[in-house]
């Protein structure tokens, strides 16, 4: 009777077995004998490996000739950097998405608009670098759409922290200054809001110039975006669904007046407290700091008459919630009279109802994050994608709209998020 061995099995069976292996194991298997080597060269095997490791059902090759080449040239070394990061850029920060795109890996900066109140506008995106998979070793290109030049990328495997170094500081600075001029042309006049945008651009340029001229890397730290699974069980309905009186955690665009639109990550830090962390910031409250706190144990239900006055709203008593959040009644919403004359998004004035309203806090600070403090605020849940902050001391109502855009999932799930 003949002995059954792996290489005596039909090729299709061997192929299915090898699909269960990790890529590094396939390299070892290919050295065993010619039969197994020939099976490890089948491109459908590597297509399956690429789809699995990229968490994608469809993986376009672009200019790369085969999936085996794609893995060997690109994914073997660089798949671990895929995901979302926060760029440490002075006070301001930026969101960086590193994603796979048709045979390449792209690093894309994502920021809010430079104009006040434009939370319903698209985010600004710019390709910061590309890692090309069609060549070996892969070519790393900085600012491929503006003034292409080379760069290097390294990652700390323990923390997931990414370091990128541009190899041509003059070309990079020139391209950045051109972008600042384009931003300046968006706005008209010489008002205070315009001056703030000019200042932000100048400060980011100064920080970038210092990094490049001193051969310092730009640092990006891993950012894991929360999702519906991160809503505490105690806040859900009996059937496990998320009630309308709270929000699904995630990334939002917030109106920060003269500072423009900033990116805020809302995350439950406990079953009764929701925090909004600044992914991008400003010279008052920097990126990485807490911007808002929402105390879910302390709802508030003011009458329309009480909502006319910021002072009355601020002095409303804090009473602990006695019912589950899903039993909180829907309520009317009205802009306090003291902010009607202030420049606000027309969307605020169109809101008549909200699902819930809670006591909360907003962090403010002087320039350079001096003397920070948390001031009383009402957090208003209009729906799962839109919340508001009634900030009494600032006589302001700010809106926060969910970023309804998918991001590259993180391949390396062992790293710790910055928030």
Residue, then its C-alpha position, 0 to 999 in steps of 0.5 A: x500500500x502506498x504511503x500518503x504524503x502531502x506532495x501526493x495529494x491533488x494540487x487543488x487540495x495542497x493549494x487549499x491547505x497552503x491557504x491556511x498558512x502564513x506567508x512566512x511559512x510558505x517560504x519554508x514550504x517552498x524549499x521542501x521539494x519541487x512539487x510544493x515549490x510549484x504550488x507556492x508559485x500559484x498566484x491565486x494562493x498569493x491573491x488569497x494571502x494578500x486579501x486576507x492580510x489586507x482585510x479586503x475582498x478585492x485587491x487591485x494590482x495596479x502596475x504590479x505583475x502578480x500577487x506574489x510580487x506584490x507580497x514580496x515587494x511591498x506587503x512583506x515589509x510595509x503592511x504593518x504600517x497600514x492604518x490611521x495615525x495622528x501626526x505630531x505637528x506642533x499644536x495642530x496635529x493632523x490625521x494620517x491614513x496609510x492605506x493600500x491602493x492599486x499596488x501602492x501604499x499611500x500616506x494621506x493627510x486628512x484635515x478639516x477646512x480652513x474656513x469657519x463653520x464648514x463642518x458639512x464640507x468635505x475634508x481636505x486630503x493630500x497624499x504625503x507619500x507613496x510606497x510603490x510596489x512595482x519595483x524592488x526594493x520599493x520606491x518611497x516618494x515624498x509629495x508625489x502629486x506636488x514635487x516628488x522626491x525621496x524619503x525614508x520610513x521606519x516603524x517601532x514594532x513595539x509601539x507602532x510609532x512611525x518616523x518619516x524623513x524627507x530627503x530634500x528639505x528645500x523642495x518640500x518646504x517650497x511645496x508646502x508654501x505653495x499650499x499655504x498660498x492656495x489656502x490663503x486664496x480661499x478666503x477674502x478680506x483681512x478679518x481676525x479669522x483670516x489672521x488665525x489661518x495665516x498664523x496656523x500656516x506660518x507656525x506649521x511651516x516653522x515647525x516643518x522647517x526646523x524638523x527638516x533642517x535638523x534632519x528630525x523625523x516627523x512622528x506619527x502615533x497609532x490612532x485606533x478609531x472606536x466603533x459601535x462595539x465600543x459602546x458600553x453594554x450598560x448604555x444599550x437597550x435590552x436587545x443590544x441596540x444603541x439608543x438614540x439618546x447617545x452616539x456611536x463613538x468615532x471621528x467627528x468634524x467640529x466647528x472651532x470658530x476662527x480656528x476652522x474645522x478640527x477633527x475630534x475623536x469621541x470615545x467612551x472612557x466609562x459607562x457614564x462618560x464620553x470624551x472628545x479628544x482633539x486629533x487636530x488642534x490649535x494654539x489654544x487647545x492643542x492636538x491630543x488634548x481633551x476638548x469635550x466631556x459629556x456626563x451621561x449620568x446627568x441629563x438636563x431637560x430645559x424648557x424653551x423659556x429656560x433655553x433663551x438664557x445662557x445664564x439660566x442654562x448654566x445654573x440648572x441643577x445637576x440631577x443624577x439620571x434615574x432611568x436608563x438612557x433610552x427612556x430619556x424623552x425627546x425634547x425641544x431645542x432652541x438657540x439661546x438669544x445671546x448667540x443669535x447675533x453671532x455668526x453661526x452655521x445656518x444648520x444650528x438654527x434649523x435644529x428644533x429637536x434633540x434626543x437628549x441633552x447632558x451636562x458636560x465640560x469644554x476645555x479652553x486655554x490661552x495661547x500656547x495652552x496656557x492656563x487651561x481649564x474646563x468650563x460648564x457646557x451642555x452636550x446635545x445629541x441631535x442624532x447619531x451623526x450630529x451633536x452640539x456643544x452649548x458653551x456658556x462662557x463663550x456664548x457659542x453653540x458649536x456643531x460636531x458632525x460625524x466623518x462619514x468616510x471609511x478608513x484603512x483598518x489597522x493590520x497590526x492590532x497589537x499596538x496601543x492607540x494614542x487615545 
